[in-house]
Amino acid sequence: MDGTSRAAREELDRLARSLRGQMVVLITDLTVRVHLRRLAFGEPKVAEGGDPSRYHRSATYQGNRPARATAAGTASRAVSLLSAAGWEVTVSQEDDDGRLWTVVLAQRDGSTVRILTSDDTPAVAFRGRTPAILLRAPQPAGRPVTGPEPATAPEPERAPETPTPGYVLCYECDGAGRCPGCGGRGWVLRTPGGSDRRSRCGECATRKVCPVCRGAGQLAIFDLSTYQRGYYPGLEQD
């Protein structure tokens, strides 16, 4: 990795540490029986396809609010904590298969934090994501690609034995993280009239990453819709 890429990776890691610190404050204040070891930022993932791609780091955590705390009270407290720390905060309502969630969305310097809470469950979900940044400089035409986006098909992001706790392998790409329609190339080969021709991959819109997991290779169980849970017979249905 050259100096520019090294500096970019160090900056991305710094952003992840800063964001984790903010999430720790929120989690310890809003939930009980805290297990901060579960709050782990994974390796950089593709956020925006292109040449070169932009990468971000992200983390999720799920805990339970205190028995006497309401969803509205939890959301209000989250807004207070984030606003005091200089975040721009909005609150909205989302319906997911009949369950109404209060969603607190906070943004600061390109980083985002989402907190979801509902009166239908004591669970409180936290999701943090850093800004998307370049990890390598653009390559001149014809020069082999180096850095975090190899020219050949990469190894799968996840193997069956390596999903993060609370996650399952993506059913679309089987943990590869790359678009199954084009193998991560961004194009597919068409043969109109017997002549081979490259065409834009419509499945990933040339972003090269799996359109379901967006390059992560895994999906948070908490986020799975009823339809998606059908791909995982071993999961309990809500």
C-alpha positions in Angstrom: 0.0 0.0 0.0 1.5 3.4 -1.0 1.7 6.4 1.2 -1.5 7.9 0.0 -3.4 4.7 0.6 -1.8 4.2 4.0 -2.8 7.7 5.1 -6.3 7.1 3.8 -6.6 3.9 5.7 -5.3 5.5 8.9 -7.9 8.2 8.5 -10.7 5.7 8.0 -9.6 3.8 11.1 -9.5 7.1 13.1 -13.1 7.9 11.9 -14.2 4.4 13.0 -12.6 4.8 16.5 -14.3 8.2 16.9 -17.7 6.8 15.8 -17.3 3.8 18.1 -16.7 6.2 21.0 -20.0 8.0 20.3 -21.9 4.7 20.0 -20.4 3.5 23.3 -21.9 6.6 25.0 -25.3 5.9 23.5 -25.3 2.2 24.2 -24.3 2.5 27.9 -26.8 5.3 28.5 -29.8 3.8 26.6 -29.5 0.0 27.3 -28.9 -2.4 30.1 -26.6 -5.5 30.4 -24.2 -3.9 28.0 -21.7 -6.1 26.1 -19.4 -3.7 24.2 -17.3 -6.6 22.8 -20.2 -7.0 20.3 -19.7 -3.5 19.1 -17.0 -4.1 16.4 -16.3 -2.2 13.3 -15.4 -4.7 10.5 -12.9 -4.3 7.7 -13.6 -1.6 5.1 -16.5 -2.4 2.7 -17.3 -0.9 -0.7 -19.8 2.0 -0.2 -19.7 3.4 -3.7 -18.6 1.5 -6.8 -16.4 3.0 -9.4 -12.7 3.2 -10.3 -11.5 3.5 -7.7 -14.3 2.6 -5.2 -14.9 4.4 -2.0 -14.9 2.4 1.3 -16.5 2.9 4.7 -16.5 1.0 8.0 -19.6 0.2 9.9 -20.9 -1.5 13.1 -24.2 -2.6 14.5 -25.3 -3.4 18.1 -28.5 -4.5 19.6 -29.4 -4.2 23.3 -32.5 -3.8 25.5 -33.7 -0.6 27.1 -34.5 -0.6 30.8 -37.9 -2.2 31.7 -39.5 1.2 32.6 -38.2 3.1 29.6 -40.5 3.7 26.6 -39.6 3.9 23.0 -40.4 7.6 22.9 -38.4 8.2 26.0 -35.4 6.3 24.6 -35.6 8.2 21.3 -35.8 11.5 23.2 -32.8 10.7 25.3 -30.8 9.7 22.2 -31.7 13.0 20.5 -30.5 14.9 23.6 -27.2 13.0 23.7 -26.5 13.4 20.0 -27.5 17.0 19.8 -25.2 17.9 22.7 -22.3 16.2 20.9 -22.9 18.3 17.8 -24.8 15.9 15.6 -27.6 16.9 13.3 -30.6 14.8 14.3 -33.9 13.9 12.8 -36.6 11.6 14.1 -39.0 9.6 11.9 -41.4 6.6 12.1 -40.9 3.4 10.0 -43.3 0.5 9.6 -41.7 -2.9 9.2 -44.2 -5.8 8.8 -46.6 -4.2 11.1 -44.1 -3.1 13.8 -43.8 0.6 14.2 -40.2 1.8 14.8 -39.1 5.2 16.0 -35.9 6.0 14.1 -33.3 8.5 15.3 -30.9 9.5 12.5 -27.8 11.5 13.3 -25.2 12.9 10.9 -21.9 14.7 11.5 -18.9 15.2 9.2 -20.2 12.4 6.9 -20.6 9.8 9.7 -24.1 8.5 10.5 -25.8 6.9 13.5 -29.2 5.3 13.4 -31.1 4.2 16.5 -34.3 2.2 16.2 -36.7 1.5 19.1 -40.3 0.3 19.3 -42.9 -0.1 21.9 -43.5 -3.6 20.5 -40.1 -4.9 21.7 -37.6 -3.9 24.3 -34.8 -4.1 21.7 -32.9 -1.0 20.7 -30.8 -1.3 17.6 -27.7 0.9 16.9 -26.0 1.3 13.5 -23.0 3.4 12.8 -21.2 4.1 9.5 -18.2 6.3 8.7 -18.0 8.5 5.6 -17.0 6.8 2.4 -13.4 7.6 1.4 -10.9 6.5 -1.3 -8.3 4.0 -0.1 -6.2 4.3 -3.2 -5.5 6.9 -6.0 -7.1 6.4 -9.4 -5.0 4.1 -11.7 -3.9 5.3 -15.1 -5.5 3.5 -18.0 -3.9 0.1 -18.7 -2.1 0.0 -15.3 -2.9 -3.1 -13.2 -5.2 -2.3 -10.3 -3.5 -2.5 -6.8 -4.7 -2.0 -3.3 -8.0 -3.1 -1.8 -9.8 -3.7 -5.1 -7.9 -6.5 -6.9 -8.1 -7.0 -10.6 -9.0 -10.7 -10.2 -12.0 -12.0 -8.4 -11.3 -11.6 -4.6 -11.8 -14.3 -2.0 -15.3 -14.3 -0.5 -15.8 -11.7 2.2 -17.3 -14.3 4.5 -17.1 -18.1 4.7 -19.8 -20.2 6.2 -18.0 -20.4 9.5 -17.1 -16.7 9.8 -20.2 -14.6 10.0 -20.2 -11.9 12.7 -22.3 -12.9 15.7 -25.9 -11.7 15.0 -25.4 -12.0 11.2 -26.0 -14.6 8.5 -24.2 -15.1 5.2 -25.9 -13.2 2.4 -28.3 -15.5 0.6 -27.7 -13.7 -2.8 -23.9 -14.0 -3.0 -23.2 -16.8 -0.4 -20.8 -14.5 1.4 -18.7 -13.5 -1.6 -19.7 -9.8 -1.3 -19.5 -9.3 -5.1 -22.3 -9.2 -7.6 -23.3 -12.7 -8.6 -24.5 -11.5 -11.9 -21.1 -10.4 -13.2 -18.7 -11.9 -10.7 -17.6 -8.5 -9.5 -16.5 -7.3 -12.9 -19.3 -4.7 -13.5 -20.1 -6.1 -17.0 -21.4 -9.3 -18.6 -20.6 -10.9 -21.9 -23.4 -10.9 -24.5 -23.2 -12.7 -27.8 -25.5 -10.9 -30.3 -25.3 -12.5 -33.7 -22.4 -14.8 -32.6 -20.0 -11.9 -31.6 -19.0 -11.4 -28.0 -19.6 -8.0 -26.6 -19.4 -6.6 -23.1 -22.5 -5.1 -21.7 -23.3 -3.2 -18.5 -24.4 -5.4 -15.6 -27.9 -4.5 -14.8 -28.0 -6.5 -11.6 -25.5 -4.3 -9.8 -25.6 -1.3 -12.1 -21.8 -1.7 -12.6 -21.1 -1.2 -8.9 -19.6 -4.7 -8.9 -20.8 -5.5 -5.3 -23.7 -7.7 -4.3 -26.9 -5.6 -4.5 -28.4 -7.3 -1.4 -25.5 -7.1 1.1 -23.7 -4.2 -0.7 -20.4 -6.0 -0.5 -20.5 -7.0 3.2 -21.0 -10.7 2.5 -23.4 -11.0 5.4 -26.7 -9.6 6.7 -27.8 -8.5 10.2 -30.5 -10.9 11.4 -32.2 -8.0 13.0 -32.7 -6.3 9.6 -34.0 -9.3 7.8 -37.6 -8.9 6.4 -40.1 -11.8 6.7 -39.4 -12.6 3.0 -35.6 -12.7 3.6 -36.0 -14.9 6.7 -37.5 -17.5 4.3 -33.9 -18.2 3.0 -32.8 -19.2 6.5 -35.0 -22.1 7.8 -33.0 -22.3 11.0 -34.0 -18.8 12.1 -37.0 -18.3 14.4 -39.8 -16.4 12.7 -41.1 -13.3 14.4 
